[in-house]
Amino acid sequence: MSEVFVEVAGLVGQVTDLPVEEISADSRFDSLANWTSYEALRLLTGIEQRFSVRLDLQEYFALKDVGGLVAAVSSAQVKP
C-alpha cells in the first residue's frame, strides 16, 4: 500500500466520516456513504493542500474510484 493511498484514504475517511479500513482502491465515490458534491469539493481541497498539487477540476470529477484519485495525485506530484 503506497503512502499516497494511505493519505488519500485518510482524507476520504475524514470527509465522509467512514472508517479508513472500509476504503479501498476499488471504492467508488458514488457508492460511499455521505458522498455529495460538497464532500467532493472538500476532498479536492484537502488533496491539493496535503500534496501541494493542483488537479484539473473536470478530470477530478471524472474519477470514479479512490484508486483513480491516487493515480491522479501521484501523476500530479511528478509534474514540474
N, C-alpha and C positions, 0 to 999 in steps of 0.2 A: 504494500500500500504506500503510495507516494505521499510526501509531505504536503504537496499541493492538494491532493484528495482529502487528507485529514483536515486541513484548514477549510477547504470549501465545504465539506460535510458539516463541520462545526458551525459555519456561517448559515448553512441551510437549516440546521437544527435550531439555531437562535431565532431566525425569522419565522419559522413555522411552529416553534415550541415542541418539536419532535425530538425524542432521544437520538443522539448521533448514531447509536448502534443500529437503528432502523433505517439508516440512509446508506444506500449502496450506489455504485457507479450506474447501475441499471434503474435507479429510482427515477421515475418520470415526474416532472414537475406537476403536470396536470392531474396526477393521482395522489399528490401529497396532501395530507390534511392541512387545513388552514391556508392553502395556497391561493393567493389572489394577486391581482396586478400590483397592489400596494406592497405585498411581500416580495414580489419580483423586483420592484424598484429598490426596496430596502436591501435585498441581496446584492443587486448590482452595485449599489453604493458601497456596501461592505467589502465586496470583492475588489473594487477599484481602490479603496483606501488601504486594505490589508496588503494587496500585492503591488500597489503603485503602478497599475496598468489602466489603460483606457480601452474598454470594449465597445465595438460598434453596436449601437442600440438595436438595429434591425437584426444583426447576426445573433445578438444575445437573446432576443425574444424568439428567434427561430430554434434555439436549442431545446431539445426535448427532454434530456435527462442530465443527471449530475455528471456522468462520465463525459458528456459533450462539453459541459461547462469547464470541467477540469482540463480538457484538451485545449479549449479556447484560452483559458488563463495561462496554461503552460506555453502556448504559442505566443501569446502577447508578451510574456516575460522575456522571450529571446529576441524580440524585435528591437532594433537600435532606437 
